[in-house]
Amino acid sequence: MKWNLRLAAANRGIWKASELQRLLAEHGLVISAGKMSGLWSGESASIKLDDLNIICAVLGCGVDELLILQPDKVKRADEGQEQQAATVASGGPPIIPKRKDGRTLPPT
């Protein structure tokens, strides 16, 4: 999905992140400068549903205007299996998942 806050705000005459940040604060949503920067630039990793609700209320828009679907970026589940099967069939070593924290996986 693509985050589209900046365009949604511009469509309503809000051109600066600080202006939207002030409007959100008036409605009870206090956002730090760093979080606001991420939301404004479209690089926010996550957002709470309650916060999304307030943003939609302040901008007078729906979630569908803020979140743009990108179905071309979604991989099919069988694509990864086909690639793994091709690696094994080509004589490559089997892929064994490892945990990031260094602990071993339970026996299968």
N, CA, C and O of each residue as an XYZ file, in Angstrom:
432
protein
N       0.831     -1.180      0.000
C       0.000      0.000      0.000
C       0.874      1.241      0.000
O       2.006      1.232      0.483
N       0.333      2.276     -0.540
C       1.041      3.545     -0.587
C       0.312      4.539      0.316
O      -0.914      4.646      0.273
N       1.069      5.256      1.126
C       0.534      6.252      2.039
C       0.456      7.576      1.296
O       1.454      8.023      0.730
N      -0.703      8.207      1.289
C      -0.976      9.348      0.434
C      -1.410     10.587      1.216
O      -2.221     11.368      0.719
N      -0.891     10.783      2.423
C      -1.325     11.882      3.284
C      -1.036     13.245      2.663
O      -1.883     14.137      2.703
N       0.131     13.405      2.103
C       0.528     14.717      1.585
C      -0.422     15.212      0.496
O      -0.812     16.379      0.500
N      -0.795     14.338     -0.432
C      -1.710     14.733     -1.504
C      -3.111     14.985     -0.959
O      -3.781     15.928     -1.379
N      -3.556     14.147     -0.028
C      -4.882     14.342      0.567
C      -4.946     15.683      1.283
O      -5.955     16.383      1.202
N      -3.873     16.046      1.987
C      -3.837     17.331      2.681
C      -3.785     18.486      1.682
O      -4.465     19.495      1.867
N      -2.987     18.345      0.632
C      -2.870     19.411     -0.377
C      -4.208     19.663     -1.063
O      -4.528     20.805     -1.393
N      -4.988     18.616     -1.278
C      -6.308     18.771     -1.890
C      -7.244     19.609     -1.025
O      -8.266     20.102     -1.503
N      -6.891     19.767      0.247
C      -7.700     20.556      1.172
C      -7.007     21.857      1.587
O      -7.415     22.508      2.549
N      -5.955     22.226      0.852
C      -5.279     23.489      1.106
C      -4.285     23.465      2.244
O      -3.875     24.523      2.721
N      -3.889     22.295      2.690
C      -2.888     22.175      3.758
C      -1.572     21.810      3.085
O      -1.419     20.714      2.546
N      -0.626     22.740      3.124
C       0.616     22.576      2.370
C       1.826     22.260      3.234
O       2.879     21.890      2.715
N       1.687     22.403      4.546
C       2.826     22.166      5.435
C       2.467     21.116      6.478
O       1.346     21.079      6.986
N       3.435     20.271      6.786
C       3.234     19.241      7.795
C       2.925     19.871      9.150
O       2.111     19.347      9.910
N       3.570     20.990      9.450
C       3.349     21.649     10.738
C       1.914     22.158     10.871
O       1.356     22.171     11.968
N       1.327     22.572      9.763
C      -0.059     23.030      9.789
C      -1.005     21.865     10.101
O      -1.919     22.005     10.913
N      -0.782     20.726      9.460
C      -1.601     19.552      9.738
C      -1.357     19.058     11.160
O      -2.289     18.635     11.844
N      -0.119     19.112     11.597
C       0.226     18.690     12.956
C      -0.547     19.523     13.978
O      -1.036     18.983     14.970
N      -0.661     20.834     13.747
C      -1.417     21.716     14.637
C      -2.899     21.359     14.628
O      -3.536     21.311     15.681
N      -3.450     21.109     13.436
C      -4.870     20.749     13.333
C      -5.161     19.419     14.039
O      -6.192     19.269     14.696
N      -4.256     18.472     13.898
C      -4.430     17.189     14.568
C      -4.372     17.351     16.080
O      -5.142     16.718     16.802
N      -3.462     18.198     16.565
C      -3.347     18.447     18.000
C      -4.628     19.076     18.550
O      -5.029     18.786     19.677
N      -5.269     19.932     17.759
C      -6.534     20.543     18.190
C      -7.634     19.497     18.360
O      -8.600     19.716     19.091
N      -7.480     18.364     17.682
C      -8.456     17.289     17.771
C      -7.984     16.149     18.683
O      -8.567     15.065     18.682
N      -6.934     16.401     19.452
C      -6.486     15.443     20.457
C      -5.397     14.481     20.019
O      -5.026     13.588     20.780
N      -4.882     14.641     18.824
C      -3.820     13.757     18.353
C      -2.504     14.532     18.312
O      -2.238     15.283     17.373
N      -1.690     14.337     19.342
C      -0.390     15.002     19.410
C       0.644     14.063     18.801
O       0.854     12.952     19.288
N       1.287     14.523     17.732
C       2.271     13.721     17.008
C       3.630     14.398     17.106
O       3.742     15.612     16.930
N       4.660     13.610     17.386
C       6.012     14.165     17.458
C       6.452     14.628     16.069
O       5.886     14.222     15.054
N       7.463     15.478     16.047
C       7.970     15.998     14.773
C       8.506     14.864     13.897
O       8.315     14.880     12.681
N       9.170     13.890     14.502
C       9.714     12.769     13.749
C       8.627     11.900     13.135
O       8.718     11.510     11.971
N       7.601     11.599     13.920
C       6.483     10.795     13.413
C       5.739     11.560     12.322
O       5.337     10.976     11.315
N       5.554     12.871     12.518
C       4.862     13.683     11.516
C       5.671     13.718     10.226
O       5.101     13.675      9.136
N       6.977     13.795     10.338
C       7.834     13.790      9.159
C       7.665     12.492      8.370
O       7.586     12.511      7.142
N       7.612     11.371      9.081
C       7.407     10.086      8.431
C       6.048      9.983      7.763
O       5.935      9.466      6.651
N       5.017     10.472      8.438
C       3.665     10.457      7.857
C       3.601     11.348      6.622
O       3.017     10.975      5.605
N       4.204     12.523      6.721
C       4.151     13.502      5.630
C       4.937     13.029      4.415
O       4.512     13.243      3.279
N       6.078     12.390      4.643
C       6.933     11.961      3.536
C       6.461     10.649      2.910
O       6.954     10.256      1.854
N       5.517      9.977      3.549
C       5.005      8.733      3.010
C       5.820      7.530      3.407
O       5.654      6.458      2.825
N       6.699      7.676      4.383
C       7.569      6.584      4.796
C       7.234      6.068      6.190
O       8.084      5.474      6.853
N       6.022      6.288      6.631
C       5.621      5.827      7.949
C       5.513      4.306      7.954
O       4.937      3.712      7.043
N       6.067      3.690      8.979
C       6.043      2.230      9.059
C       4.703      1.721      9.572
O       4.244      0.653      9.164
N       4.078      2.475     10.459
C       2.809      2.027     11.022
C       2.016      3.231     11.526
O       2.551      4.317     11.752
N       0.718      2.987     11.691
C      -0.161      4.012     12.238
C      -1.299      3.304     12.963
O      -1.815      2.294     12.486
N      -1.680      3.829     14.094
C      -2.779      3.251     14.868
C      -4.095      3.588     14.182
O      -4.237      4.641     13.561
N      -5.046      2.686     14.304
C      -6.354      2.919     13.701
C      -7.049      4.135     14.302
O      -7.729      4.873     13.589
N      -6.885      4.351     15.609
C      -7.481      5.534     16.233
C      -6.882      6.818     15.655
O      -7.595      7.797     15.436
N      -5.562      6.807     15.410
C      -4.901      7.973     14.813
C      -5.379      8.179     13.379
O      -5.600      9.312     12.950
N      -5.534      7.095     12.651
C      -6.025      7.170     11.277
C      -7.441      7.756     11.246
O      -7.781      8.535     10.356
N      -8.241      7.377     12.210
C      -9.601      7.899     12.320
C      -9.588      9.415     12.517
O     -10.382     10.121     11.896
N      -8.707      9.920     13.361
C      -8.608     11.359     13.611
C      -8.104     12.087     12.370
O      -8.609     13.156     12.029
N      -7.109     11.511     11.692
C      -6.588     12.134     10.475
C      -7.691     12.245      9.431
O      -7.835     13.281      8.781
N      -8.467     11.181      9.270
C      -9.577     11.215      8.307
C     -10.615     12.258      8.699
O     -11.152     12.952      7.836
N     -10.902     12.376      9.992
C     -11.884     13.356     10.453
C     -11.393     14.781     10.206
O     -12.163     15.635      9.766
N     -10.115     15.042     10.488
C      -9.561     16.385     10.298
C      -9.544     16.755      8.820
O      -9.875     17.884      8.458
N      -9.161     15.808      7.967
C      -9.085     16.094      6.535
C     -10.435     15.956      5.833
O     -10.597     16.406      4.699
N     -11.391     15.340      6.500
C     -12.692     15.131      5.874
C     -12.604     14.172      4.699
O     -13.204     14.405      3.650
N     -11.855     13.099      4.879
C     -11.673     12.127      3.795
C     -11.875     10.723      4.330
O     -12.030     10.518      5.534
N     -11.872      9.768      3.430
C     -11.959      8.366      3.810
C     -10.595      7.716      3.777
O      -9.636      8.270      3.239
N     -10.523      6.549      4.354
C      -9.265      5.796      4.391
C      -8.779      5.499      2.973
O      -7.576      5.447      2.720
N      -9.726      5.305      2.051
C      -9.352      4.972      0.678
C      -8.587      6.090     -0.017
O      -7.903      5.846     -1.011
N      -8.694      7.316      0.495
C      -7.922      8.415     -0.086
C      -6.510      8.468      0.494
O      -5.588      8.962     -0.155
N      -6.342      7.962      1.709
C      -5.031      7.976      2.355
C      -4.202      6.739      2.035
O      -2.975      6.811      1.969
N      -4.862      5.614      1.838
C      -4.172      4.362      1.562
C      -4.494      3.920      0.141
O      -5.641      3.599     -0.168
N      -3.492      3.904     -0.715
C      -3.669      3.536     -2.116
C      -3.193      2.092     -2.306
O      -2.049      1.761     -1.996
N      -4.069      1.255     -2.810
C      -3.704     -0.137     -3.071
C      -2.666     -0.226     -4.183
O      -2.705      0.539     -5.147
N      -1.738     -1.167     -4.038
C      -0.726     -1.448     -5.055
C      -0.662     -2.958     -5.262
O       0.290     -3.604     -4.825
N      -1.680     -3.530     -5.934
C      -1.731     -4.988     -6.082
C      -0.571     -5.565     -6.878
O      -0.261     -6.747     -6.731
N       0.079     -4.764     -7.720
C       1.212     -5.273     -8.497
C       2.421     -5.572     -7.618
O       3.332     -6.273     -8.058
N       2.455     -5.064     -6.395
C       3.571     -5.324     -5.494
C       3.349     -6.537     -4.601
O       4.218     -6.889     -3.804
N       2.193     -7.178     -4.729
C       1.878     -8.338     -3.916
C       2.317     -9.590     -4.658
O       1.914     -9.824     -5.797
N       3.142    -10.387     -4.003
C       3.608    -11.642     -4.607
C       2.601    -12.739     -4.319
O       1.974    -12.772     -3.260
N       2.465    -13.614     -5.259
C       1.627    -14.782     -5.043
C       2.371    -15.752     -4.152
O       3.599    -15.819     -4.198
N       1.647    -16.502     -3.344
C       2.266    -17.440     -2.409
C       3.070    -18.510     -3.133
O       4.105    -18.942     -2.626
N       2.620    -18.946     -4.305
C       3.323    -20.014     -5.000
C       4.564    -19.534     -5.741
O       5.353    -20.365     -6.192
N       4.770    -18.215     -5.884
C       5.977    -17.707     -6.551
C       7.222    -18.067     -5.756
O       8.222    -18.498     -6.331
N       7.171    -17.896     -4.449
C       8.315    -18.231     -3.608
C       8.605    -19.706     -3.604
O       9.766    -20.112     -3.557
N       7.548    -20.532     -3.652
C       7.730    -21.978     -3.683
C       8.345    -22.411     -5.003
O       9.183    -23.312     -5.024
N       7.940    -21.780     -6.114
C       8.514    -22.114     -7.415
C      10.000    -21.786     -7.446
O      10.802    -22.552     -7.979
N      10.364    -20.633     -6.865
C      11.777    -20.229     -6.855
C      12.583    -21.189     -5.985
O      13.698    -21.567     -6.347
N      12.027    -21.584     -4.842
C      12.729    -22.515     -3.968
C      12.873    -23.869     -4.657
O      13.932    -24.491     -4.576
N      11.825    -24.334     -5.333
C      11.886    -25.607     -6.043
C      12.928    -25.557     -7.150
O      13.629    -26.542     -7.386
N      13.037    -24.422     -7.832
C      14.024    -24.270     -8.897
C      15.440    -24.333     -8.326
O      16.332    -24.909     -8.951
N      15.653    -23.754     -7.158
C      16.974    -23.780     -6.527
C      17.349    -25.199     -6.149
O      18.475    -25.632     -6.394
N      16.415    -25.926     -5.555
C      16.677    -27.300     -5.155
C      16.881    -28.174     -6.386
O      17.778    -29.016     -6.408
N      16.047    -27.977     -7.422
C      16.152    -28.783     -8.644
C      17.467    -28.525     -9.377
O      17.974    -29.408    -10.069
N      18.016    -27.328     -9.230
C      19.264    -27.009     -9.929
C      20.485    -27.530     -9.182
O      21.622    -27.287     -9.587
N      20.244    -28.243     -8.096
C      21.358    -28.825     -7.358
C      21.891    -27.911     -6.270
O      22.894    -28.227     -5.630
N      21.240    -26.793     -6.058
C      21.671    -25.873     -5.008
C      21.367    -26.453     -3.638
O      20.575    -27.388     -3.519
N      21.976    -25.918     -2.628
C      21.736    -26.430     -1.277
C      20.308    -26.104     -0.831
O      19.739    -25.094     -1.244
N      19.737    -26.961      0.009
C      18.393    -26.669      0.499
C      18.413    -25.417      1.379
O      19.398    -25.138      2.063
N      17.333    -24.687      1.349
C      17.235    -23.464      2.138
C      16.741    -23.825      3.527
O      15.676    -24.423      3.680
N      17.521    -23.458      4.543
C      17.161    -23.738      5.922
C      16.978    -22.403      6.625
O      17.930    -21.629      6.731
N      15.763    -22.117      7.110
C      15.530    -20.833      7.767
C      16.301    -20.729      9.077
O      16.463    -21.719      9.790
N      16.766    -19.546      9.383
C      17.480    -19.286     10.629
C      16.819    -18.111     11.330
O      16.316    -17.187     10.691
N      16.832    -18.163     12.623
C      16.267    -17.065     13.402
C      17.273    -15.925     13.469
O      18.483    -16.152     13.449
N      16.765    -14.699     13.550
C      17.635    -13.528     13.599
C      18.331    -13.385     14.947
O      19.404    -12.787     15.028
N      17.737    -13.922     15.997
C      18.314    -13.753     17.325
C      19.367    -14.797     17.662
O      19.899    -14.795     18.772
N      19.684    -15.705     16.711
C      20.735    -16.678     16.922
C      20.291    -17.980     17.551
O      21.064    -18.937     17.588
N      19.063    -18.043     18.048
C      18.572    -19.273     18.664
C      18.258    -20.283     17.565
O      17.961    -19.922     16.426
N      18.333    -21.547     17.936
C      18.037    -22.596     16.973
C      16.521    -22.802     16.873
O      15.769    -22.481     17.793
N      16.106    -23.339     15.746
C      14.689    -23.649     15.540
C      14.363    -24.979     16.173
O      15.250    -25.823     16.298
N      13.115    -25.205     16.583
C      12.747    -26.494     17.160
C      12.822    -27.592     16.103
O      12.704    -27.309     14.910
N      13.014    -28.831     16.523
C      13.096    -29.929     15.551
C      11.749    -30.089     14.811
O      10.685    -29.784     15.349
N      11.836    -30.569     13.584
C      10.609    -30.754     12.794
C      10.069    -32.146     12.931
O       9.043    -32.472     12.334
